[in-house]
Amino acid sequence: MTLADEVWVLLEEALGVYRDSPRAVAWLRGHQARFAEPVRVAVAGAPRTGKSTLASALIGEEFVPTGTFTWYRDGTKPRAAIGPHEVPIARRDGRAFIDAADAERVTVEWPSRSLRDLTLIDTPADAPVEQVYGEADAVLYLTRHMHSTDLRYLRTAHDHPVARAAPVNTVLVLARADEIGGGRIDALSSAKQIARRYRREAQVKPLSQNVVAVAGLLAVAARTLRADEFTALASLASLARTELDDHLLSADRFVGDDFPIRLDPLVRRGLVERFGIFGVRLTTTLIRQGFDTQVKLTGQLVQRSGLGELRESIGLYFTERHDVLKARSALLGLDVVLRNEPRPGSIGLAVGVERILASAHDFHELRLLAALQGGRTRLPGELDAEASRLVGGLGTNLLARLGMEYEPTGDELRHVVLDTLGKWREQAASPALDHGQRRAASVVVRSCEGMLAGLS
């Protein structure tokens, strides 16, 4: 039985215990319904960290922040609603605008490949941590620099028995990464080094699956780059670097009258607003380096901005494990009922929650995968990459875990799993590995045992 199946059975038992409580029944039924939905990913963080900008970059459309909880879902056509009432989507300076004054929540349907596997929730700056983590299955937490307030927020989110037992639903995002390096051309490289350092910090490790640096402004500009903007950037790139750099020292100098080529000041101002000075400097450099078509430049900017790495993290830790995260959310939801409405029949349910948390290998897999990917746990030689693959780093289906690129026979598949299981049992007992490495190998052993059980 999978983790999701076990949790579903426990929810059914809870519905029997609480059948005379309409409020509890509605709450539990709501968590059951969430199993059929895409994974919910909230974008949270302090004010001015670029939450709405990052949400726009992930969706591939630039939205004006609504100032309230905004749920973005895949749809056949653009549509917005506040409660049961549809509201218009207008255009304001090229961005999608929804008037959400006094609304507690806006639901937006938008045709986007990025939204097929997830529902994205853009949260207001003053959103309570309990509400953010209660409504979402996973969270992208944005910060410009890691401060004590950020750590307090994340610790509050994990200050719950279920959350502490399964801290697998948060990715930390160093937002506005281009500012970390003072706007230098190598700023993103510096930001990525800082992100790697944070992954290993003792305070951060228990609170997040990964740390990714993203230049949000650059990312959203890359996803929504227009032909006229590319033409203007190509014109700038035709200038010698020494000739252009003097005008990229500040926004005022860039839009000034003494510009060396005929490019309307309004066009230049628009480039600064969309890309920032750092983005203009980077894009013109890339065009000179040979990324001289709109398609080439867009692909390069997505990777350079950190958006590509963030998408990979969302896939690896969130959408690939949506059933695990849904089960985790349901356990949290069940615990709310048990705490708010204790009754004799709820004792067995609490024991069931503890049993699932203690035995849920899926949570151990996710923690090990994060440790391997982030360099917090290292295994010698090729074992490191193999362990990552076996716990689902390249996909959670059986062939992806085994690294097989063809369809094997049943007997062949069984032999491969048995050989792999034997190899990792030896590693789990190897005196050549330290305690942490043997513990990691034991998690891999359990994954292999699960594969073998699946074949049976």
C-alpha positions as CSV (number, residue, x, y, z in Angstrom):
1,M,0.0,0.0,0.0
2,T,1.4,3.4,-0.9
3,L,1.6,6.3,1.5
4,A,-1.3,8.0,-0.2
5,D,-3.4,4.9,0.2
6,E,-2.6,4.6,3.9
7,V,-3.5,8.2,4.5
8,W,-6.7,7.8,2.6
9,V,-7.8,4.8,4.7
10,L,-7.0,6.8,7.9
11,L,-9.2,9.7,6.6
12,E,-12.0,7.3,6.0
13,E,-11.7,6.0,9.6
14,A,-11.7,9.6,10.8
15,L,-14.9,10.3,8.8
16,G,-16.5,7.5,10.7
17,V,-15.4,8.8,14.1
18,Y,-16.5,12.4,13.3
19,R,-19.6,11.6,11.3
20,D,-21.7,13.7,13.7
21,S,-19.5,16.8,13.3
22,P,-20.4,18.6,10.0
23,R,-17.4,20.9,10.4
24,A,-14.9,18.1,10.8
25,V,-16.5,16.0,8.0
26,A,-16.3,19.0,5.6
27,W,-12.7,19.6,6.5
28,L,-11.7,15.9,6.0
29,R,-13.7,15.6,2.8
30,G,-11.8,18.7,1.6
31,H,-8.5,17.0,2.2
32,Q,-9.7,13.9,0.3
33,A,-10.7,16.1,-2.6
34,R,-7.2,17.6,-2.7
35,F,-5.7,14.2,-3.7
36,A,-7.3,14.7,-7.1
37,E,-5.9,18.2,-7.6
38,P,-2.5,19.3,-8.9
39,V,0.0,20.0,-6.2
40,R,-0.5,23.4,-4.6
41,V,2.7,25.5,-4.5
42,A,2.6,28.8,-2.6
43,V,5.0,31.7,-3.3
44,A,5.7,33.3,0.1
45,G,8.1,35.7,1.7
46,A,8.7,39.2,3.2
47,P,7.6,42.4,1.4
48,R,9.5,43.4,-1.7
49,T,11.1,40.0,-2.3
50,G,9.5,39.7,-5.7
51,K,6.8,37.1,-5.1
52,S,4.5,38.2,-7.8
53,T,7.4,38.7,-10.2
54,L,8.5,35.1,-9.6
55,A,4.9,33.8,-10.0
56,S,4.7,35.6,-13.4
57,A,8.0,34.1,-14.5
58,L,6.9,30.6,-13.7
59,I,3.5,31.1,-15.5
60,G,5.0,32.9,-18.5
61,E,2.8,35.9,-18.3
62,E,3.4,39.2,-16.5
63,F,0.7,40.0,-13.9
64,V,0.1,43.1,-11.8
65,P,0.2,42.0,-8.1
66,T,-3.4,41.8,-6.7
67,G,-2.4,42.3,-3.0
68,T,-4.3,39.2,-1.9
69,F,-4.2,35.4,-2.2
70,T,-4.2,34.7,-6.0
71,W,-4.6,31.1,-7.2
72,Y,-3.3,30.5,-10.7
73,R,-4.6,27.3,-12.4
74,D,-4.4,25.9,-15.9
75,G,-7.4,26.8,-18.1
76,T,-8.5,26.7,-21.7
77,K,-8.8,30.5,-21.8
78,P,-7.9,33.5,-19.5
79,R,-10.5,33.9,-16.8
80,A,-10.6,35.4,-13.3
81,A,-13.1,35.1,-10.5
82,I,-13.7,36.4,-7.0
83,G,-15.9,33.8,-5.3
84,P,-18.6,32.8,-7.7
85,H,-18.4,36.1,-9.7
86,E,-16.2,36.4,-12.8
87,V,-14.2,39.6,-13.0
88,P,-12.5,41.1,-16.1
89,I,-8.8,40.7,-16.9
90,A,-7.5,44.0,-18.3
91,R,-4.1,45.1,-19.6
92,R,-2.1,47.8,-17.8
93,D,1.3,48.7,-19.4
94,G,1.4,45.3,-21.1
95,R,0.7,43.4,-17.9
96,A,-2.5,41.4,-17.0
97,F,-4.5,43.4,-14.4
98,I,-7.3,42.1,-12.1
99,D,-9.1,44.5,-9.8
100,A,-9.2,42.6,-6.6
101,A,-9.9,45.4,-4.1
102,D,-11.2,44.1,-0.8
103,A,-11.1,40.5,-2.0
104,E,-9.8,37.8,0.2
105,R,-8.9,35.5,-2.7
106,V,-8.8,35.6,-6.5
107,T,-8.8,32.5,-8.7
108,V,-7.2,32.9,-12.2
109,E,-7.4,30.3,-14.9
110,W,-4.6,30.8,-17.5
111,P,-3.5,28.6,-20.4
112,S,0.0,27.7,-19.4
113,R,2.1,24.5,-19.7
114,S,3.7,25.4,-16.4
115,L,0.3,25.2,-14.6
116,R,-0.7,21.7,-15.9
117,D,1.0,19.9,-13.0
118,L,0.6,22.5,-10.2
119,T,-1.6,25.3,-8.8
120,L,0.5,28.4,-8.0
121,I,-0.6,30.5,-5.1
122,D,0.8,34.1,-4.9
123,T,0.5,35.2,-1.3
124,P,0.2,38.7,0.2
125,A,3.1,40.0,2.3
126,D,1.1,39.9,5.5
127,A,-0.2,36.4,5.0
128,P,-0.1,34.3,8.3
129,V,2.4,31.5,8.0
130,E,-0.2,29.0,9.3
131,Q,-2.6,30.0,6.4
132,V,0.1,29.8,3.8
133,Y,1.3,26.3,4.8
134,G,-2.2,25.2,5.6
135,E,-3.6,25.9,2.1
136,A,-0.5,24.9,0.1
137,D,1.1,21.5,-0.2
138,A,4.6,23.0,-0.9
139,V,6.1,26.5,-0.5
140,L,8.7,28.6,-2.4
141,Y,9.9,30.9,0.3
142,L,11.6,34.0,-1.0
143,T,14.2,36.1,0.7
144,R,16.8,38.7,-0.5
145,H,19.2,37.8,2.3
146,M,18.7,35.1,5.0
147,H,17.8,37.0,8.2
148,S,16.6,35.9,11.6
149,T,13.1,36.8,10.6
150,D,13.2,34.4,7.7
151,L,14.4,31.6,10.0
152,R,11.7,32.4,12.5
153,Y,9.1,32.2,9.8
154,L,10.3,28.8,8.5
155,R,10.7,27.4,12.1
156,T,7.1,28.4,12.8
157,A,6.0,26.6,9.6
158,H,7.8,23.5,10.9
159,D,6.7,23.9,14.6
160,H,4.2,21.0,14.4
161,P,4.7,17.3,15.0
162,V,3.7,16.3,11.4
163,A,5.8,19.0,9.9
164,R,8.8,18.2,12.0
165,A,8.6,14.5,11.1
166,A,8.3,15.3,7.4
167,P,10.1,18.6,6.6
168,V,10.0,18.1,2.8
169,N,7.8,20.8,1.3
170,T,9.9,24.0,1.2
171,V,12.4,25.3,-1.3
172,L,14.2,28.5,-0.3
173,V,14.7,31.1,-3.1
174,L,17.3,33.8,-2.9
175,A,15.3,36.3,-4.9
176,R,16.6,39.3,-6.8
177,A,19.8,37.5,-7.2
178,D,21.2,40.1,-9.6
179,E,21.4,42.6,-6.7
180,I,23.5,40.2,-4.5
181,G,26.6,40.9,-6.5
182,G,26.0,44.6,-6.8
183,G,24.7,44.3,-10.4
184,R,28.0,43.1,-11.7
185,I,28.0,40.9,-14.8
186,D,29.0,37.9,-12.6
187,A,26.3,38.7,-10.0
188,L,24.3,35.5,-10.7
189,S,27.4,33.3,-10.3
190,S,28.0,35.0,-6.9
191,A,24.4,34.4,-5.9
192,K,24.5,30.8,-6.8
193,Q,27.7,30.3,-4.7
194,I,25.8,31.9,-1.7
195,A,22.9,29.5,-2.3
196,R,25.2,26.5,-2.3
197,R,26.6,27.7,1.0
198,Y,23.2,28.2,2.6
199,R,22.3,24.5,1.6
200,R,25.0,23.3,4.0
201,E,24.2,25.7,6.9
202,A,23.0,23.9,10.0
203,Q,20.2,26.4,10.6
204,V,18.8,26.1,7.0
205,K,19.2,22.3,6.3
206,P,16.3,21.1,8.4
207,L,14.0,23.7,7.0
208,S,14.3,23.4,3.2
209,Q,14.8,20.9,0.5
210,N,16.9,23.2,-1.6
211,V,18.2,26.7,-1.9
212,V,18.0,28.3,-5.4
213,A,19.1,31.8,-6.5
214,V,16.8,33.5,-9.0
215,A,16.9,36.9,-10.7
216,G,13.1,37.4,-10.9
217,L,13.0,40.5,-13.1
218,L,15.3,38.8,-15.6
219,A,13.3,35.6,-15.5
220,V,10.0,37.2,-16.2
221,A,11.5,39.3,-19.0
222,A,12.9,36.1,-20.5
223,R,9.6,34.3,-20.4
224,T,7.7,37.3,-22.0
225,L,10.4,38.8,-24.3
226,R,8.8,40.7,-27.2
227,A,10.1,41.0,-30.7
228,D,10.5,44.8,-30.5
229,E,12.4,44.5,-27.2
230,F,14.8,42.0,-28.8
231,T,15.3,44.4,-31.8
232,A,16.2,47.2,-29.4
233,L,18.6,45.0,-27.4
234,A,20.3,43.9,-30.6
235,S,20.8,47.6,-31.5
236,L,22.4,48.2,-28.2
237,A,24.6,45.1,-28.6
238,S,25.9,46.6,-31.9
239,L,27.7,49.2,-29.9
240,A,31.2,48.5,-28.7
241,R,31.1,47.4,-25.0
242,T,33.3,50.3,-23.9
243,E,30.9,52.7,-25.6
244,L,27.8,51.3,-24.0
245,D,29.1,50.6,-20.5
246,D,29.4,54.3,-19.6
247,H,25.6,54.6,-20.2
248,L,24.8,51.5,-18.1
249,L,26.2,53.0,-14.8
250,S,22.7,54.1,-13.8
251,A,19.1,54.3,-15.2
252,D,19.3,58.1,-15.5
253,R,22.4,57.8,-17.7
254,F,20.8,55.1,-19.8
255,V,17.7,57.1,-20.7
256,G,19.6,60.4,-21.1
257,D,19.8,62.6,-24.2
258,D,23.4,62.0,-25.0
259,F,22.9,58.4,-26.1
260,P,25.3,57.2,-28.9
261,I,22.6,55.7,-31.1
262,R,19.1,56.7,-32.1
263,L,16.9,54.8,-29.7
264,D,13.8,56.5,-28.3
265,P,14.2,57.3,-24.6
266,L,10.8,55.7,-23.9
267,V,12.1,52.5,-25.4
268,R,15.2,52.6,-23.3
269,R,13.1,53.4,-20.2
270,G,10.9,50.4,-21.0
271,L,14.0,48.1,-21.2
272,V,15.2,49.3,-17.8
273,E,11.8,48.8,-16.2
274,R,11.5,45.3,-17.7
275,F,15.1,44.0,-17.4
276,G,16.8,46.3,-14.9
277,I,20.3,47.8,-15.7
278,F,21.8,44.4,-14.9
279,G,19.5,42.7,-17.3
280,V,20.3,45.1,-20.1
281,R,24.0,44.7,-19.5
282,L,23.7,40.9,-19.5
283,T,21.4,40.6,-22.6
284,T,23.6,42.8,-24.7
285,T,26.7,40.8,-23.6
286,L,25.0,37.5,-24.6
287,I,23.9,38.8,-28.0
288,R,27.5,39.7,-28.7
289,Q,28.6,36.2,-27.6
290,G,26.4,34.6,-30.3
291,F,23.0,34.3,-28.7
292,D,21.7,36.6,-31.5
293,T,18.2,35.3,-32.1
294,Q,15.2,35.8,-29.8
295,V,14.9,32.0,-29.2
296,K,18.6,31.6,-28.4
297,L,18.6,34.6,-26.1
298,T,15.4,33.5,-24.3
299,G,16.8,30.1,-23.5
300,Q,20.0,31.5,-22.2
301,L,18.2,34.0,-20.0
302,V,16.0,31.4,-18.5
303,Q,19.0,29.4,-17.4
304,R,21.1,32.4,-16.4
305,S,18.3,33.9,-14.3
306,G,18.1,30.7,-12.2
307,L,14.5,30.0,-13.4
308,G,15.6,26.8,-15.1
309,E,17.1,25.5,-11.8
310,L,14.0,26.5,-9.9
311,R,11.8,24.6,-12.3
312,E,13.9,21.5,-11.9
313,S,13.6,21.8,-8.1
314,I,9.8,22.2,-8.4
315,G,9.7,19.1,-10.5
316,L,12.1,17.1,-8.4
317,Y,10.7,17.9,-5.0
318,F,7.1,18.9,-5.6
319,T,5.3,17.8,-8.8
320,E,7.1,14.4,-9.1
321,R,6.1,13.7,-5.4
322,H,2.6,15.3,-5.5
323,D,1.0,12.2,-3.9
324,V,3.5,12.3,-1.0
325,L,2.9,16.0,-0.4
326,K,-0.9,15.5,-0.6
327,A,-0.6,12.8,2.0
328,R,1.5,15.1,4.2
329,S,-1.1,17.8,3.9
330,A,-3.9,15.4,4.8
331,L,-2.0,14.3,7.9
332,L,-1.6,17.9,8.9
333,G,-5.3,18.4,8.3
334,L,-6.3,15.4,10.3
335,D,-4.2,16.5,13.2
336,V,-6.1,19.8,13.2
337,V,-9.3,17.9,13.7
338,L,-7.8,15.7,16.4
339,R,-6.6,18.7,18.4
340,N,-9.7,20.8,18.0
341,E,-12.3,18.0,18.6
342,P,-10.7,15.3,20.9
343,R,-12.9,12.4,21.6
344,P,-12.4,8.8,22.7
345,G,-12.3,7.4,19.1
346,S,-9.7,9.9,18.1
347,I,-6.9,8.2,20.1
348,G,-6.6,5.4,17.6
349,L,-6.4,7.9,14.8
350,A,-3.6,9.8,16.5
351,V,-1.7,6.5,16.9
352,G,-2.3,5.9,13.1
353,V,-0.8,9.3,12.3
354,E,2.3,8.6,14.4
355,R,2.6,5.1,12.8
356,I,2.5,6.5,9.3
357,L,5.0,9.2,10.1
358,A,7.4,6.8,11.6
359,S,7.3,4.3,8.8
360,A,6.8,6.6,5.7
361,H,9.8,5.9,3.6
362,D,8.7,8.5,1.0
363,F,9.6,11.3,3.5
364,H,13.0,9.7,4.1
365,E,13.6,9.5,0.4
366,L,12.9,13.1,-0.2
367,R,15.2,14.2,2.7
368,L,18.0,12.0,1.4
369,L,17.5,13.3,-2.2
370,A,17.7,16.9,-1.0
371,A,20.9,16.1,1.0
372,L,22.5,14.4,-2.0
373,Q,21.5,17.1,-4.5
374,G,22.6,19.8,-2.2
375,G,25.9,18.2,-1.3
376,R,25.0,17.9,2.4
377,T,25.5,14.1,2.1
378,R,28.3,12.7,-0.1
379,L,28.9,9.1,-1.0
380,P,32.2,8.0,-2.6
381,G,32.7,7.7,-6.3
382,E,29.8,6.7,-8.5
383,L,27.7,5.8,-5.5
384,D,26.6,9.4,-5.0
385,A,24.9,9.7,-8.4
386,E,23.5,6.2,-8.2
387,A,21.9,6.8,-4.8
388,S,20.3,10.0,-6.1
389,R,18.9,8.1,-9.1
390,L,17.6,5.2,-7.0
391,V,15.7,7.4,-4.6
392,G,14.0,9.2,-7.5
393,G,16.3,12.0,-8.6
394,L,15.7,11.3,-12.3
395,G,12.1,10.3,-11.9
396,T,10.1,8.1,-9.6
397,N,9.0,5.3,-12.0
398,L,10.9,2.0,-11.8
399,L,12.9,2.3,-15.0
400,A,14.0,5.8,-14.2
401,R,15.2,4.7,-10.8
402,L,17.2,1.8,-12.3
403,G,18.6,4.0,-15.1
404,M,17.2,1.6,-17.8
405,E,16.6,3.2,-21.2
406,Y,14.8,0.1,-22.7
407,E,11.9,-2.1,-21.7
408,P,13.3,-5.2,-20.0
409,T,11.6,-8.5,-19.5
410,G,10.1,-9.3,-16.1
411,D,12.9,-11.7,-15.2
412,E,15.6,-9.3,-16.3
413,L,14.0,-6.5,-14.2
414,R,13.9,-8.7,-11.2
415,H,17.6,-9.7,-11.5
416,V,18.6,-6.0,-11.8
417,V,16.6,-5.0,-8.7
418,L,18.1,-8.0,-6.7
419,D,21.6,-7.1,-7.8
420,T,21.1,-3.5,-6.9
421,L,19.6,-4.4,-3.5
422,G,22.5,-6.7,-2.7
423,K,25.0,-4.0,-3.6
424,W,23.4,-1.4,-1.4
425,R,23.0,-3.8,1.5
426,E,26.7,-4.2,1.4
427,Q,27.2,-0.4,1.4
428,A,24.8,0.0,4.4
429,A,27.0,-2.4,6.4
430,S,30.4,-1.2,5.0
431,P,33.0,-0.1,7.6
432,A,34.5,2.1,4.9
433,L,31.5,4.5,5.1
434,D,30.9,6.7,8.1
435,H,27.6,6.6,10.1
436,G,25.8,9.3,8.0
437,Q,26.8,7.5,4.7
438,R,25.6,4.1,6.0
439,R,22.4,5.7,7.1
440,A,22.0,7.1,3.6
441,A,22.7,3.7,2.1
442,S,20.0,2.2,4.3
443,V,17.5,4.6,2.8
444,V,18.5,3.4,-0.6
445,V,18.2,-0.2,0.5
446,R,14.6,0.5,1.6
447,S,13.9,2.1,-1.9
448,C,15.3,-1.1,-3.5
449,E,13.1,-3.3,-1.3
450,G,10.1,-1.2,-2.3
451,M,10.9,-1.8,-6.0
452,L,11.2,-5.5,-5.4
453,A,7.9,-5.6,-3.5
454,G,6.3,-3.8,-6.4
455,L,7.5,-6.5,-8.8
456,S,5.9,-9.1,-6.6
